[in-house]
Amino acid sequence: MNGAHDLGGMDGFGPVDPDPNQPVFHAEWERRVFAMTVASGFLGRWNIDMSRYARESMDPAEYLATSYYEHWLHGLETLLDEQGLVTREELAARKAELSRETP
């Protein structure tokens, strides 16, 4: 593949220089997204390859402009919708509700 998600294999982006002191999660919502993704996988409605594909299906411009766990959230939302477990409308309604609750 040669998509936005495959930067490690593309020329011109420079070396990968990981920070050994970087935290796994920068915010509580990231921890929750990861946990929900792993827990939802136990429903048995998709496998790890489908989960990765769902994350990588994000529009390339959006993918490059968002964080690692935003990719995970996109993938989870995609799988929940595709499997008929939650609709996009239900997700949007819940996001709107949460944004009203957050000061």
N, C-alpha and C positions, 0 to 999 in steps of 0.2 A: 504494500500500500504506500501511497505517497500523499497522504492527506495532512490536514493541519495537526492532527493528533500524533503524527509520526515524525516529529521534529528531530528526534535522535538519529534518524537515517537520512536527513536532508542536508545538503551542503549549504554553507553560507550563514548558519545560525550560531556558529562558534561552539566552543567546547561546553559540555555540561559541567558546571562547577557547583556541586551540592554543598550546602552549609551543614556541617555535622551537628550544629547546635540548634537547627531549625526544629520547632515543635511539630508534632504530628498534626495537631489541630490548633488553629489560630483563634477559633471562636467556638462557642458551645454548639452553634447550629451545625458546624462541620461534623462534630462528633455525632450528632443526632442523625444527620443525613447518612453517614457511613453505617451507623447502627441499623437504621431502617432498611438500608439497602441489603445488608447482610441478613437481617431477620426476614425480610421479604423473600429472599432467595430460598429460604426453607419451605416456602409454600410449594415449591417444586414446579412452578409454572414456567421457569426459564433456567438456563444454565449459565455458567460463567462466561462462555463465549457470547451468548446473547446479551448479557449484561454489559460486557465491554463494547460490543457493537452498538448498543443503545447509547452509551456515553459518547462514542466516536461518531454518531450520526448527527451530532450538533452541527449547525451551520459553521463553516470554517472561520468566518469573521467573528462570530459569537464565541467560538471555541478559543480563539486567540485572545479575546478580550475578557475572558472569565477565569476564575480560579479553579484549581483542581477539584475541590468539592462541589463547585457549581456544575462541573461536568458530571459528577456522581449524581447530583440532584436531577439534572436533565435526564440521565439514563434511567433513574428510578421512575420518574414521572412518565417517561416514554413506555417503559415496560408495564407499569400499572395500567396505563391507558390501553395499550395494545392487548393486554390480557383481559380487559373488561373488568378490572377490579376497582378502578376509580376513573371517572371521566375527566377530561381536560376542564370541563366546566366546574366540576366539584373541586378540582385543584385550584382553579382561579378564584373560586368563592372563598376557599379556606385561606389563600394568600391574602385576599382583600380583608378578610376578617382579622388575620394576624397583624396586618399593617395598621389597622385601626386601633388595635390594642397596644401597639408599641409606640411609646411617646417620642 
